[in-house]
């Protein structure tokens, strides 16, 4: 018995107590609340004790264990709220394509709207590096040394004359694309604190991939002509480490605001849906840059303390491909009149037995018609010499229309 008591004492004083002391110091440093522990100890262990005095005897032995219990009580709620509540995504389980997106929309719709002016204070909770500085994706260098860092509050824009002057609010999905509408304008899943100058260089340009940049920020973000297949014009390219973060924000936008996007104007959208090149770009970014702990933490905080909704593509990244993958259906109104597939440099079509002719139209990422072919049998093989990219194949027959995306 004595040996067991000694062993337990060693475990407590060597392992548990030091962890408690670290938590206590962190809590006090962050919130200035050491008085909370003093009040607790005085109330329950020594009502007549004055601050600065020490306990002795049995109470002194019990006090460290009581402190440990208090810290556990403080930490427990955050542990319980670290993931979506049980059943949160039940309505989406087992679905794919548009039914999945519709189910997710119903789950994350009608979030608690954040006041636009409160974004500054929310950044402190959402976008703070371990060193206390602002986590700016347009200046940060993951695994390296950032060229500069911003301090919350004191470095808030104002005016700026160059990179590194101050930070402001970046709508990764520009406000002008949705006419500065509410609640999009203050939705935290698309807004980040970024360098004001770099944000200004990005402006309202679409995201893309740049060949020869006209501007490069100190962390490697670029502005210039797009060289991604199907994309043209000026675009802004963030660094690789944050491309997935931004892509998943775009997938969130076209899910949370499903049914509202038809009136939005963007070089990345066509009739409220992603252009084929934009979809291919965002899919490639999503796959190349997996979900990070930064995203997980931000998602949890927005859900638990701010908007009460989540980005489902952070929680379940595979759902991106279930909805926007190369073989996902474009429209829930489409019918299946046959099979369409790529066979080397040929587009192959095999119609259902009751269908004997049809018209196939092939559109590129900008929506331009690439080729149109009529055929009068249940089989067709169409030569297609086109650049790599995602194409929309529209097959019209007497039995109905089938629309399918293919990666070429």
C-alpha positions as CSV (number, residue, x, y, z in Angstrom):
1,X,0.0,0.0,0.0
2,X,2.8,2.4,0.9
3,X,4.6,1.6,-2.3
4,X,1.5,2.4,-4.3
5,X,1.0,5.7,-2.5
6,X,4.6,6.7,-3.3
7,X,4.2,5.7,-7.0
8,X,1.0,7.8,-7.3
9,X,2.6,10.7,-5.5
10,X,5.5,10.6,-7.9
11,X,3.2,10.5,-11.0
12,X,1.2,13.5,-9.6
13,X,4.1,15.7,-8.7
14,X,6.3,14.8,-11.6
15,X,3.6,14.8,-14.4
16,X,0.3,16.2,-13.4
17,X,1.3,19.2,-11.3
18,X,3.8,20.7,-13.8
19,X,1.1,20.5,-16.5
20,X,-1.3,22.3,-14.2
21,X,1.3,25.0,-13.5
22,X,1.8,25.6,-17.3
23,X,-2.0,25.8,-17.8
24,X,-2.3,28.2,-14.9
25,X,0.5,30.5,-16.3
26,X,-1.1,30.5,-19.7
27,X,-4.5,31.2,-18.4
28,X,-3.2,34.0,-16.2
29,X,-1.1,35.5,-19.0
30,X,-3.9,35.5,-21.5
31,X,-6.8,36.6,-19.3
32,X,-5.2,38.1,-16.2
33,X,-7.3,35.9,-14.0
34,X,-5.0,34.6,-11.3
35,X,-7.5,36.2,-8.9
36,X,-10.0,33.6,-9.9
37,X,-7.8,30.8,-8.4
38,X,-7.2,32.9,-5.3
39,X,-10.9,33.4,-4.8
40,X,-11.6,29.7,-5.3
41,X,-8.9,28.7,-2.8
42,X,-10.0,31.2,-0.2
43,X,-13.7,30.3,-0.5
44,X,-13.3,26.5,-0.2
45,X,-10.2,26.0,1.8
46,X,-9.5,28.9,4.1
47,X,-12.1,31.7,4.4
48,X,-9.9,33.6,6.8
49,X,-6.8,33.5,4.6
50,X,-5.4,36.8,3.4
51,X,-3.8,37.2,0.0
52,X,0.0,36.6,0.3
53,X,-0.4,34.0,3.1
54,X,0.1,30.3,2.5
55,X,-1.8,27.2,3.5
56,X,-0.4,24.4,5.7
57,X,-1.3,21.0,6.8
58,X,-4.1,18.9,5.2
59,X,-5.4,21.9,3.2
60,X,-2.0,22.5,1.7
61,X,-1.9,18.9,0.5
62,X,-5.4,19.0,-1.0
63,X,-4.9,22.4,-2.7
64,X,-2.8,21.3,-5.7
65,X,-5.4,18.6,-6.5
66,X,-8.2,21.1,-6.2
67,X,-6.4,23.4,-8.6
68,X,-6.0,20.6,-11.1
69,X,-9.7,19.9,-10.9
70,X,-10.5,23.5,-11.6
71,X,-8.2,23.5,-14.7
72,X,-9.9,20.3,-16.0
73,X,-13.3,22.0,-15.6
74,X,-12.1,25.0,-17.5
75,X,-10.7,22.9,-20.4
76,X,-13.5,20.3,-20.7
77,X,-16.0,22.5,-22.6
78,X,-13.4,23.3,-25.3
79,X,-12.5,19.6,-25.7
80,X,-16.2,18.8,-26.0
81,X,-16.7,21.5,-28.7
82,X,-13.7,20.6,-30.8
83,X,-15.8,18.8,-33.5
84,X,-19.2,19.1,-35.0
85,X,-21.9,17.8,-32.7
86,X,-23.2,14.3,-33.2
87,X,-25.7,14.1,-36.0
88,X,-24.7,17.5,-37.5
89,X,-24.2,16.0,-41.0
90,X,-26.7,13.1,-40.8
91,X,-28.9,14.5,-43.5
92,X,-26.0,14.5,-46.0
93,X,-24.7,10.9,-45.4
94,X,-24.8,8.6,-48.4
95,X,-25.5,11.4,-50.9
96,X,-23.5,12.6,-53.9
97,X,-23.7,15.3,-56.6
98,X,-26.4,18.0,-56.3
99,X,-28.5,16.1,-53.6
100,X,-25.4,16.3,-51.4
101,X,-24.8,20.0,-52.0
102,X,-28.5,20.7,-51.3
103,X,-28.4,18.8,-48.1
104,X,-25.2,20.6,-46.9
105,X,-26.8,23.9,-47.8
106,X,-29.8,23.2,-45.6
107,X,-27.4,22.3,-42.7
108,X,-25.1,25.4,-42.9
109,X,-27.8,27.9,-44.1
110,X,-29.2,30.7,-41.9
111,X,-26.0,31.2,-39.8
112,X,-25.7,33.8,-37.1
113,X,-24.6,37.0,-39.0
114,X,-21.5,38.8,-37.8
115,X,-21.5,42.6,-37.7
116,X,-19.1,43.9,-40.4
117,X,-17.3,46.1,-37.9
118,X,-16.7,43.2,-35.5
119,X,-14.5,41.4,-38.0
120,X,-11.4,43.1,-36.6
121,X,-11.9,41.6,-33.1
122,X,-12.9,38.2,-34.6
123,X,-9.6,38.1,-36.4
124,X,-7.8,38.1,-33.0
125,X,-9.5,34.8,-32.2
126,X,-9.4,33.2,-35.6
127,X,-6.2,34.3,-37.3
128,X,-3.5,34.6,-34.5
129,X,-0.2,32.8,-35.0
130,X,1.4,30.9,-32.1
131,X,3.6,34.0,-31.6
132,X,0.6,36.2,-31.2
133,X,1.1,38.0,-34.6
134,X,-1.5,38.1,-37.4
135,X,-1.7,35.0,-39.6
136,X,-1.6,36.7,-43.0
137,X,-1.7,34.3,-45.9
138,X,-0.4,37.0,-48.3
139,X,2.8,37.5,-46.3
140,X,3.3,34.4,-44.2
141,X,6.1,31.9,-45.1
142,X,5.2,28.5,-43.6
143,X,8.3,26.7,-42.3
144,X,10.4,29.8,-43.0
145,X,10.8,33.4,-41.8
146,X,8.1,35.9,-42.8
147,X,9.5,39.1,-44.3
148,X,7.4,41.0,-41.8
149,X,4.5,40.5,-39.3
150,X,1.6,42.5,-38.2
151,X,0.4,43.3,-34.6
152,X,-3.3,43.2,-33.9
153,X,-4.8,46.7,-33.5
154,X,-1.7,48.9,-33.8
155,X,-1.0,47.8,-37.4
156,X,-4.6,48.0,-38.6
157,X,-5.1,50.0,-41.8
158,X,-5.5,53.1,-42.4
159,X,-3.5,54.4,-45.2
160,X,-0.7,52.4,-46.8
161,X,2.0,53.2,-49.2
162,X,3.7,49.8,-49.7
163,X,3.9,46.2,-48.6
164,X,4.3,45.7,-44.8
165,X,2.6,49.0,-43.8
166,X,-0.7,47.6,-42.3
167,X,-3.3,44.9,-42.6
168,X,-7.0,45.1,-43.6
169,X,-10.0,42.8,-44.4
170,X,-9.6,40.7,-47.5
171,X,-12.7,39.2,-49.1
172,X,-11.1,36.2,-50.8
173,X,-14.4,36.0,-52.8
174,X,-14.6,39.7,-53.7
175,X,-17.5,41.8,-52.5
176,X,-18.3,43.2,-55.9
177,X,-19.0,39.7,-57.2
178,X,-22.1,39.5,-54.9
179,X,-22.9,43.2,-54.9
180,X,-21.7,43.8,-51.3
181,X,-24.8,41.8,-50.2
182,X,-25.6,40.6,-46.7
183,X,-24.8,38.2,-45.1
184,X,-21.9,37.4,-47.5
185,X,-20.1,40.6,-46.8
186,X,-19.3,39.6,-43.2
187,X,-19.1,35.8,-43.6
188,X,-15.9,34.8,-41.8
189,X,-15.4,31.7,-44.1
190,X,-14.3,34.1,-46.9
191,X,-12.7,36.9,-45.0
192,X,-9.1,37.1,-43.7
193,X,-6.7,39.7,-42.4
194,X,-4.1,40.4,-45.1
195,X,-1.5,42.9,-46.0
196,X,-3.4,46.0,-47.2
197,X,-1.0,46.7,-50.1
198,X,-1.0,43.1,-51.4
199,X,-4.8,43.0,-51.0
200,X,-5.0,46.2,-53.1
201,X,-2.8,44.5,-55.8
202,X,-5.2,41.5,-55.8
203,X,-8.2,43.8,-56.1
204,X,-11.2,42.0,-57.6
205,X,-9.1,39.7,-59.8
206,X,-9.9,36.0,-59.9
207,X,-7.6,33.5,-58.4
208,X,-5.6,31.6,-61.0
209,X,-2.1,30.5,-61.9
210,X,0.4,33.0,-63.2
211,X,3.2,32.4,-65.8
212,X,5.1,35.7,-66.0
213,X,4.0,37.9,-63.0
214,X,3.7,41.6,-63.2
215,X,3.9,41.8,-59.4
216,X,5.2,39.4,-56.8
217,X,4.8,39.9,-53.1
218,X,7.6,39.3,-50.6
219,X,6.1,35.9,-49.7
220,X,5.7,34.8,-53.4
221,X,2.1,35.6,-54.1
222,X,1.8,36.7,-57.8
223,X,-0.3,38.9,-60.1
224,X,-0.2,38.4,-63.9
225,X,-1.7,36.8,-66.9
226,X,-3.3,33.4,-66.3
227,X,-1.7,30.3,-67.8
228,X,-4.1,27.7,-66.4
229,X,-5.9,25.8,-69.2
230,X,-9.1,27.5,-70.2
231,X,-8.3,30.6,-68.1
232,X,-7.3,34.0,-69.6
233,X,-6.8,37.6,-68.4
234,X,-5.2,38.9,-65.2
235,X,-5.4,36.7,-62.1
236,X,-3.9,36.5,-58.6
237,X,-2.0,33.4,-57.4
238,X,-1.4,32.9,-53.6
239,X,1.4,30.6,-52.4
240,X,0.9,26.9,-52.6
241,X,0.6,26.5,-48.8
242,X,-2.7,28.3,-48.8
243,X,-4.3,27.4,-52.1
244,X,-6.4,24.6,-50.5
245,X,-7.7,26.9,-47.8
246,X,-8.9,29.4,-50.3
247,X,-10.4,26.8,-52.6
248,X,-12.4,25.2,-49.8
249,X,-13.7,28.7,-49.0
250,X,-15.0,28.9,-52.6
251,X,-16.7,25.5,-52.4
252,X,-18.3,26.7,-49.2
253,X,-19.6,29.9,-50.9
254,X,-21.4,27.9,-53.7
255,X,-23.0,25.7,-51.0
256,X,-24.0,28.1,-48.3
257,X,-25.5,30.5,-50.9
258,X,-27.0,27.9,-53.2
259,X,-29.9,29.4,-55.0
260,X,-28.6,33.0,-54.7
261,X,-25.5,32.8,-56.9
262,X,-27.3,33.2,-60.3
263,X,-27.2,37.0,-60.1
264,X,-23.5,37.1,-59.0
265,X,-21.0,38.3,-61.6
266,X,-17.5,36.8,-61.5
267,X,-14.9,35.7,-64.1
268,X,-14.9,32.4,-62.2
269,X,-18.7,31.8,-62.5
270,X,-21.2,31.1,-65.2
271,X,-24.9,31.3,-64.4
272,X,-24.1,30.9,-60.7
273,X,-21.9,27.8,-61.1
274,X,-18.1,27.5,-61.5
275,X,-16.7,27.9,-65.0
276,X,-15.1,24.7,-66.0
277,X,-11.5,26.1,-65.8
278,X,-12.3,27.6,-62.3
279,X,-13.7,24.3,-61.1
280,X,-10.6,22.4,-62.4
281,X,-8.3,25.0,-60.8
282,X,-10.0,24.9,-57.4
283,X,-10.2,21.1,-57.4
284,X,-6.5,20.9,-58.1
285,X,-5.7,23.3,-55.3
286,X,-8.0,21.4,-52.9
287,X,-6.2,18.1,-53.7
288,X,-2.7,19.5,-53.6
289,X,-3.0,21.4,-50.3
290,X,-4.9,19.2,-47.8
291,X,-6.8,20.5,-44.8
292,X,-4.5,21.9,-42.2
293,X,-4.7,22.3,-38.4
294,X,-5.1,26.0,-39.0
295,X,-8.3,25.4,-41.0
296,X,-9.6,22.9,-38.5
297,X,-9.1,25.4,-35.6
298,X,-10.7,28.3,-37.5
299,X,-13.7,26.1,-38.5
300,X,-14.3,25.1,-34.9
301,X,-14.1,28.6,-33.6
302,X,-16.4,30.1,-36.2
303,X,-18.9,27.3,-35.4
304,X,-18.6,27.4,-31.6
305,X,-18.5,31.1,-30.8
306,X,-19.4,33.2,-33.9
307,X,-21.6,32.0,-36.8
308,X,-22.8,28.6,-35.6
309,X,-22.2,27.0,-38.9
310,X,-19.3,25.1,-40.4
311,X,-17.4,24.7,-43.7
312,X,-18.3,21.0,-44.5
313,X,-15.3,20.7,-46.9
314,X,-12.9,21.1,-44.0
315,X,-14.7,18.5,-42.0
316,X,-15.2,16.1,-44.9
317,X,-12.8,17.0,-47.7
318,X,-14.0,14.1,-49.9
319,X,-17.3,15.8,-50.4
320,X,-15.6,18.3,-52.8
321,X,-15.0,15.5,-55.3
322,X,-18.5,13.9,-54.6
323,X,-20.0,17.2,-55.8
324,X,-17.5,18.8,-58.2
325,X,-15.4,15.8,-59.2
326,X,-14.8,15.0,-62.9
327,X,-17.6,12.4,-63.0
328,X,-20.1,14.2,-60.8
329,X,-23.4,15.2,-62.4
330,X,-23.7,18.9,-63.4
331,X,-27.4,19.1,-62.8
332,X,-30.0,17.2,-60.9
333,X,-32.3,17.7,-63.9
334,X,-30.1,15.6,-66.2
335,X,-31.2,12.2,-67.3
336,X,-29.0,9.2,-68.3
337,X,-29.5,8.5,-72.0
338,X,-26.2,6.6,-72.4
339,X,-22.5,6.4,-71.5
340,X,-19.9,9.1,-72.3
341,X,-16.2,8.5,-71.7
342,X,-12.7,9.4,-72.9
343,X,-10.8,6.8,-74.9
344,X,-7.3,8.2,-75.6
345,X,-8.0,11.1,-78.1
346,X,-11.6,10.0,-78.8
347,X,-14.8,11.0,-77.1
348,X,-16.9,7.8,-77.0
349,X,-20.7,7.7,-76.7
350,X,-22.9,4.6,-76.2
351,X,-26.6,5.3,-76.2
352,X,-29.3,3.3,-74.4
353,X,-31.0,0.7,-76.7
354,X,-34.2,2.7,-77.2
355,X,-32.2,5.8,-78.4
356,X,-30.7,5.7,-81.9
357,X,-29.6,9.2,-82.7
358,X,-28.5,12.4,-81.0
359,X,-26.5,15.6,-81.0
360,X,-23.4,16.1,-78.8
361,X,-22.0,19.6,-78.0
362,X,-18.6,20.0,-76.4
363,X,-17.9,23.3,-74.4
364,X,-14.6,24.5,-73.0
365,X,-14.0,26.1,-69.6
366,X,-15.2,29.5,-70.8
367,X,-18.4,28.1,-72.0
368,X,-17.4,28.4,-75.7
369,X,-18.6,25.7,-78.1
370,X,-15.6,23.6,-79.2
371,X,-17.4,21.0,-81.3
372,X,-20.9,19.9,-82.3
373,X,-21.6,16.6,-83.9
374,X,-24.8,14.8,-84.9
375,X,-25.0,11.0,-85.2
376,X,-27.7,8.5,-86.2
377,X,-26.7,5.3,-84.4
378,X,-26.5,4.2,-80.8
379,X,-22.7,4.4,-80.9
380,X,-20.3,7.3,-81.7
381,X,-16.6,7.9,-81.6
382,X,-15.6,11.6,-82.0
383,X,-12.0,12.6,-82.5
384,X,-11.2,15.5,-80.1
385,X,-7.9,17.4,-80.3
386,X,-8.2,19.9,-77.4
387,X,-5.9,21.3,-74.7
388,X,-6.0,19.6,-71.3
389,X,-8.8,20.8,-69.0
390,X,-12.3,20.1,-67.9
391,X,-15.0,20.1,-70.6
392,X,-18.8,20.0,-70.5
393,X,-20.3,17.4,-72.8
394,X,-24.0,18.1,-73.6
395,X,-25.8,15.1,-75.2
396,X,-29.3,15.8,-76.6
397,X,-31.6,12.9,-77.7
398,X,-35.3,12.3,-77.9
399,X,-35.1,10.7,-74.5
400,X,-33.7,13.8,-72.9
401,X,-30.5,15.7,-72.3
402,X,-27.5,14.4,-70.4
403,X,-24.7,16.8,-69.3
404,X,-21.4,15.4,-68.0
405,X,-18.0,16.8,-67.1
406,X,-14.9,15.2,-68.4
407,X,-11.3,15.8,-67.7
408,X,-9.3,15.8,-70.9
